[in-house]
Amino acid sequence: MPPRLVRRVLIAPLVVVAGTALIAGLPLLLLVAAGLSPWIPGRWRPLRLLLFAVGYLVVEIAGLLAAYVVWVWSGFGVHQRSPSFVARNHAILRGALRALVALATRAFNVSFEVENPPAPGARGPRIVMSRHAGPGDSFLIVHRVYRRGLHPRIVLKDLLQWEPLIDVILNRVPSTFVGHRPQDRGAAVPAVRELARTMGERDALVIFPEGGNFTAARRRHSITRLEELGRHEEAEQARAMRNVLAPRPGGVLAALEACPQAGVDVVAHTGLEDLSTPVDLWRGLPMDAAVDIRLWSFEAGELPAEAAGRERWLYARWAEMDDWIAARRLARGEPGEPLAELRAGG
């Protein structure tokens, strides 16, 4: 990653300038997209993608401007550790996610079906563990945490700091960015522990134990990695799961140890996993489909007390998630395995 100063002085302004130029040229771009749409498979695909891209840039620019105003209001960053400063940045992120989810819902005709939603007025602290598959699923999960009236504390990849609004806001509110190198992942565990240790009743730690979006190659790599570590039982469990990656327990165990009073939500979803690359996105959008979401909720006293038991519990939850995803895909008439590569690779 480039240094923070470079990201703030060069990348963020460049996105604002480029976005403004695109918005200024919107009338011409609309004519071109509308002219191409009848000749390209999918219902008005170029026009939908253009409208979503422009809407995304509008949200991005508005969010950055709001973040700048909040920074000035805080005395040019002098009081950026104050609760009011953090709350205002949460409000910016909450509004941006609400707008983006609404935009995607309308542009791509996506509907969301939630099974076993949380009880109204449920409070934290919570640890939200979600599978990771498809574009924007982290946005969707965080958006739903905000809808519960909770403030998310997010564990996410450091590469997402290339996105200016994420970079600005999530470096102001409690969160941690995880690098891709093994030593970075090791350093992330203490950071996750600290995020969980300081949670209050309005906080929820959002973590993706798989460590990355589901792909067939990553699934095979995770099984091989477990075998190389001598964890043959876990490798067999991972091999039996066809729709999810084996969870990495380090961050989860650290969070549970640091905040033993926290309840746990396990989140599964299906409908986005076959859209992992730009080519998949172009072929798959507009989606005109439903995204199914399933929530399993547990209170602190329902979890095993010792680390080994908690790791077995985590694998059991992921196996349950795998079964639910397979059942939902079968009910929609989709293949039991999400990618053809699985059938070739085992």
C-alpha positions as CSV (number, residue, x, y, z in Angstrom):
1,M,0.0,0.0,0.0
2,P,1.2,3.5,-0.7
3,P,1.6,5.7,2.5
4,R,-1.5,7.3,3.9
5,L,-0.3,10.8,2.9
6,V,0.0,9.7,-0.7
7,R,-3.5,8.1,-0.6
8,R,-5.1,11.2,0.9
9,V,-3.2,13.8,-1.2
10,L,-3.2,12.0,-4.6
11,I,-5.6,9.1,-4.8
12,A,-8.6,10.6,-3.1
13,P,-8.5,13.9,-5.1
14,L,-8.0,12.0,-8.3
15,V,-11.1,9.9,-7.7
16,V,-13.1,13.1,-7.0
17,V,-11.8,14.8,-10.2
18,A,-12.4,11.7,-12.3
19,G,-15.8,11.1,-10.8
20,T,-16.8,14.7,-11.4
21,A,-15.7,14.5,-15.1
22,L,-17.7,11.3,-15.6
23,I,-20.8,12.9,-14.0
24,A,-20.4,15.9,-16.3
25,G,-20.3,13.7,-19.3
26,L,-23.3,11.7,-18.2
27,P,-25.8,12.9,-21.0
28,L,-23.4,11.7,-23.7
29,L,-22.6,8.4,-21.9
30,L,-26.3,7.7,-21.4
31,L,-26.9,8.0,-25.1
32,V,-24.0,5.6,-25.9
33,A,-25.1,3.1,-23.2
34,A,-28.7,3.2,-24.3
35,G,-27.7,2.7,-28.0
36,L,-25.5,-0.3,-27.1
37,S,-28.0,-1.9,-24.7
38,P,-30.3,-3.6,-27.3
39,W,-27.3,-5.2,-28.9
40,I,-25.8,-6.7,-25.8
41,P,-27.2,-9.7,-24.0
42,G,-29.1,-8.9,-20.8
43,R,-31.8,-6.4,-20.1
44,W,-30.2,-3.0,-20.6
45,R,-26.9,-4.2,-19.1
46,P,-24.6,-1.3,-20.2
47,L,-27.2,1.3,-19.1
48,R,-27.6,-0.3,-15.7
49,L,-23.9,-0.6,-15.1
50,L,-23.3,3.0,-16.1
51,L,-26.1,4.2,-13.8
52,F,-24.6,2.1,-10.9
53,A,-21.1,3.4,-11.6
54,V,-22.2,7.0,-11.6
55,G,-24.3,6.5,-8.5
56,Y,-21.3,4.9,-6.7
57,L,-19.2,7.9,-7.6
58,V,-21.8,10.3,-6.4
59,V,-21.9,8.5,-3.0
60,E,-18.1,8.4,-2.9
61,I,-17.7,12.1,-3.6
62,A,-20.5,13.1,-1.2
63,G,-19.0,10.8,1.5
64,L,-15.5,12.3,1.1
65,L,-16.8,15.8,1.3
66,A,-18.8,15.0,4.4
67,A,-15.7,13.4,5.9
68,Y,-13.7,16.5,5.1
69,V,-16.3,18.7,6.8
70,V,-16.3,16.5,9.9
71,W,-12.5,16.7,10.0
72,V,-12.6,20.5,9.9
73,W,-15.3,20.5,12.5
74,S,-13.1,18.5,14.8
75,G,-10.5,21.2,14.8
76,F,-8.7,19.8,11.7
77,G,-8.3,16.5,13.4
78,V,-7.3,17.8,16.9
79,H,-10.4,16.0,18.4
80,Q,-10.6,13.0,16.1
81,R,-10.5,10.6,19.1
82,S,-13.6,12.1,20.6
83,P,-16.8,10.0,20.7
84,S,-18.7,12.6,18.7
85,F,-16.1,12.5,15.9
86,V,-16.3,8.7,15.7
87,A,-20.1,8.8,15.8
88,R,-20.2,11.3,12.9
89,N,-17.9,9.1,10.8
90,H,-20.1,6.1,11.6
91,A,-23.1,8.2,10.3
92,I,-21.3,8.9,7.1
93,L,-20.5,5.2,6.5
94,R,-24.0,4.2,7.5
95,G,-25.5,6.6,5.0
96,A,-23.2,5.6,2.2
97,L,-23.9,1.9,2.6
98,R,-27.6,2.5,2.8
99,A,-27.4,4.5,-0.5
100,L,-25.2,1.9,-2.2
101,V,-27.4,-1.1,-1.2
102,A,-30.5,0.8,-2.4
103,L,-28.8,1.7,-5.6
104,A,-27.6,-1.9,-6.3
105,T,-31.1,-3.2,-5.5
106,R,-32.7,-1.0,-8.1
107,A,-30.0,-1.1,-10.8
108,F,-29.6,-4.8,-10.8
109,N,-33.1,-5.8,-9.6
110,V,-31.7,-7.8,-6.6
111,S,-33.9,-8.8,-3.7
112,F,-32.8,-10.0,-0.3
113,E,-34.4,-12.8,1.6
114,V,-33.4,-13.0,5.3
115,E,-34.0,-16.2,7.2
116,N,-34.1,-16.0,11.0
117,P,-33.5,-12.2,11.3
118,P,-32.3,-10.8,14.7
119,A,-34.9,-9.8,17.2
120,P,-35.8,-6.1,17.2
121,G,-33.8,-4.1,19.7
122,A,-31.1,-6.7,20.1
123,R,-28.0,-5.2,21.6
124,G,-24.3,-5.9,21.6
125,P,-21.6,-6.6,22.1
126,R,-21.8,-9.0,19.2
127,I,-19.2,-10.9,17.1
128,V,-20.5,-11.3,13.6
129,M,-18.8,-14.0,11.6
130,S,-19.7,-14.2,7.9
131,R,-18.7,-16.2,4.9
132,H,-16.9,-14.2,2.2
133,A,-18.1,-14.7,-1.4
134,G,-18.9,-12.4,-4.2
135,P,-18.8,-8.7,-4.8
136,G,-19.9,-6.3,-2.1
137,D,-20.9,-9.0,0.5
138,S,-18.8,-7.1,3.2
139,F,-20.8,-3.9,2.3
140,L,-24.0,-5.9,2.7
141,I,-23.1,-7.4,6.1
142,V,-21.9,-4.1,7.5
143,H,-25.1,-2.4,6.3
144,R,-27.2,-4.9,8.1
145,V,-25.2,-4.4,11.3
146,Y,-25.9,-0.7,11.1
147,R,-29.6,-1.5,10.6
148,R,-29.6,-3.3,14.0
149,G,-28.5,0.0,15.6
150,L,-24.9,-1.3,16.2
151,H,-21.6,0.2,15.4
152,P,-19.5,-2.2,13.4
153,R,-15.8,-2.8,14.1
154,I,-14.5,-4.3,10.9
155,V,-11.6,-6.7,10.1
156,L,-10.8,-6.3,6.4
157,K,-8.0,-6.5,3.8
158,D,-5.5,-3.7,3.6
159,L,-6.0,-3.5,-0.2
160,L,-9.4,-2.0,0.4
161,Q,-7.6,1.2,1.5
162,W,-7.3,1.9,-2.3
163,E,-11.0,2.9,-2.1
164,P,-10.8,6.4,-0.7
165,L,-14.0,6.5,1.4
166,I,-13.2,3.2,3.0
167,D,-9.6,4.4,3.6
168,V,-10.7,7.7,5.3
169,I,-13.6,6.5,7.4
170,L,-12.3,3.1,8.6
171,N,-9.1,4.7,9.7
172,R,-11.1,7.0,11.9
173,V,-13.4,4.4,13.5
174,P,-12.3,1.2,15.3
175,S,-11.2,-1.3,12.6
176,T,-8.1,-3.2,11.5
177,F,-6.7,-3.8,8.1
178,V,-5.0,-7.2,7.4
179,G,-2.1,-7.5,5.0
180,H,-1.7,-10.5,2.6
181,R,1.7,-11.7,4.0
182,P,1.8,-14.4,6.7
183,Q,3.5,-12.0,9.1
184,D,0.7,-9.5,8.5
185,R,-2.0,-12.1,9.4
186,G,-0.1,-13.0,12.6
187,A,0.0,-9.3,13.6
188,A,-3.7,-9.0,12.9
189,V,-4.6,-11.3,15.8
190,P,-3.6,-8.9,18.6
191,A,-5.4,-6.1,16.7
192,V,-8.6,-8.1,16.6
193,R,-8.2,-9.0,20.2
194,E,-8.0,-5.2,21.1
195,L,-11.0,-4.4,18.9
196,A,-13.1,-7.0,20.8
197,R,-11.7,-6.1,24.2
198,T,-13.0,-2.6,24.1
199,M,-16.5,-3.3,22.7
200,G,-19.5,-1.9,24.4
201,E,-23.2,-2.7,24.2
202,R,-23.6,-0.8,20.9
203,D,-20.6,-2.5,19.1
204,A,-20.3,-5.5,16.8
205,L,-17.1,-7.0,15.6
206,V,-17.4,-8.0,11.9
207,I,-15.0,-10.7,10.9
208,F,-14.6,-13.0,7.8
209,P,-12.9,-16.2,9.1
210,E,-12.2,-17.6,5.6
211,G,-9.8,-14.7,4.9
212,G,-10.9,-14.1,1.3
213,N,-13.7,-14.6,-1.2
214,F,-14.6,-18.2,-2.0
215,T,-13.0,-19.6,-5.2
216,A,-12.2,-23.2,-6.2
217,A,-8.5,-22.5,-6.2
218,R,-8.6,-21.0,-2.7
219,R,-10.6,-24.0,-1.5
220,R,-8.0,-26.4,-2.8
221,H,-5.2,-24.2,-1.3
222,S,-6.8,-24.1,2.1
223,I,-7.1,-27.9,2.2
224,T,-3.5,-28.3,1.1
225,R,-2.4,-25.8,3.8
226,L,-4.2,-27.8,6.5
227,E,-2.5,-31.0,5.3
228,E,0.9,-29.4,5.3
229,L,0.3,-28.2,8.9
230,G,-0.5,-31.7,9.9
231,R,-4.1,-30.8,10.7
232,H,-5.5,-33.8,8.8
233,E,-8.9,-33.9,10.6
234,E,-9.6,-30.3,9.7
235,A,-8.4,-31.0,6.1
236,E,-11.0,-33.7,5.8
237,Q,-13.7,-31.4,7.2
238,A,-12.6,-28.8,4.7
239,R,-12.7,-31.3,1.9
240,A,-16.3,-32.2,2.8
241,M,-17.4,-28.6,2.5
242,R,-18.1,-27.7,-1.1
243,N,-19.4,-24.2,-0.9
244,V,-17.2,-22.5,1.7
245,L,-13.5,-22.2,2.7
246,A,-12.2,-23.7,5.9
247,P,-12.4,-21.0,8.6
248,R,-9.2,-19.7,10.1
249,P,-9.8,-19.7,13.8
250,G,-7.1,-17.3,15.0
251,G,-9.0,-14.0,14.9
252,V,-12.3,-15.6,16.1
253,L,-10.6,-17.2,19.1
254,A,-8.9,-14.0,20.0
255,A,-12.2,-12.1,19.8
256,L,-14.1,-14.6,21.9
257,E,-11.3,-14.6,24.5
258,A,-11.1,-10.8,24.7
259,C,-14.9,-10.3,24.9
260,P,-16.3,-13.3,26.7
261,Q,-19.7,-11.6,27.3
262,A,-20.3,-11.1,23.5
263,G,-23.0,-13.0,21.7
264,V,-22.2,-14.5,18.3
265,D,-24.0,-14.2,14.9
266,V,-23.0,-16.6,12.1
267,V,-24.0,-15.3,8.7
268,A,-24.4,-17.3,5.5
269,H,-25.5,-16.0,2.2
270,T,-25.8,-17.3,-1.4
271,G,-26.5,-15.6,-4.7
272,L,-23.2,-13.7,-5.1
273,E,-20.6,-16.5,-5.1
274,D,-20.5,-17.0,-8.9
275,L,-19.5,-13.3,-9.4
276,S,-15.9,-13.3,-8.3
277,T,-14.1,-11.8,-11.3
278,P,-14.8,-8.8,-13.6
279,V,-15.7,-11.3,-16.4
280,D,-18.2,-13.0,-14.0
281,L,-19.6,-9.6,-13.2
282,W,-20.1,-8.7,-16.8
283,R,-21.7,-12.0,-17.6
284,G,-23.8,-12.1,-14.5
285,L,-25.2,-8.6,-14.3
286,P,-27.9,-7.5,-14.3
287,M,-28.7,-10.2,-11.9
288,D,-32.5,-10.1,-11.6
289,A,-32.2,-12.6,-8.7
290,A,-32.5,-13.1,-5.0
291,V,-29.7,-13.1,-2.4
292,D,-30.6,-15.5,0.4
293,I,-29.2,-14.7,3.9
294,R,-29.3,-17.0,6.9
295,L,-28.5,-15.9,10.5
296,W,-27.6,-18.2,13.4
297,S,-27.5,-16.4,16.7
298,F,-25.8,-17.7,19.9
299,E,-25.4,-16.1,23.3
300,A,-22.1,-16.2,25.2
301,G,-23.1,-19.0,27.5
302,E,-23.9,-21.3,24.5
303,L,-20.3,-21.5,23.3
304,P,-17.6,-23.9,24.6
305,A,-15.4,-22.5,27.2
306,E,-12.0,-23.7,26.0
307,A,-10.2,-22.8,22.8
308,A,-10.1,-26.3,21.3
309,G,-13.9,-26.7,21.8
310,R,-14.5,-23.3,20.3
311,E,-12.4,-24.2,17.2
312,R,-14.5,-27.4,16.8
313,W,-17.6,-25.4,17.2
314,L,-16.5,-22.9,14.5
315,Y,-15.9,-25.8,12.0
316,A,-19.3,-27.2,12.9
317,R,-21.0,-23.9,12.2
318,W,-19.2,-23.7,8.8
319,A,-20.3,-27.2,7.9
320,E,-23.9,-26.2,8.8
321,M,-23.5,-23.2,6.6
322,D,-22.2,-25.3,3.8
323,D,-25.3,-27.6,4.0
324,W,-27.6,-24.6,4.0
325,I,-26.0,-23.0,0.9
326,A,-26.2,-26.4,-0.9
327,A,-29.9,-26.7,0.0
328,R,-30.7,-23.1,-1.2
329,R,-28.8,-23.6,-4.5
330,L,-30.6,-26.8,-5.1
331,A,-34.0,-25.2,-4.3
332,R,-33.2,-22.6,-7.0
333,G,-32.3,-25.2,-9.5
334,E,-28.6,-24.4,-9.4
335,P,-25.7,-26.9,-9.4
336,G,-24.9,-28.3,-6.0
337,E,-21.3,-27.0,-6.4
338,P,-21.0,-23.3,-7.1
339,L,-18.1,-23.5,-9.7
340,A,-17.5,-26.0,-12.4
341,E,-13.8,-26.0,-11.3
342,L,-14.9,-27.9,-8.2
343,R,-16.1,-30.8,-10.1
344,A,-12.8,-30.9,-12.0
345,G,-10.6,-30.4,-9.0
346,G,-12.3,-32.4,-6.3
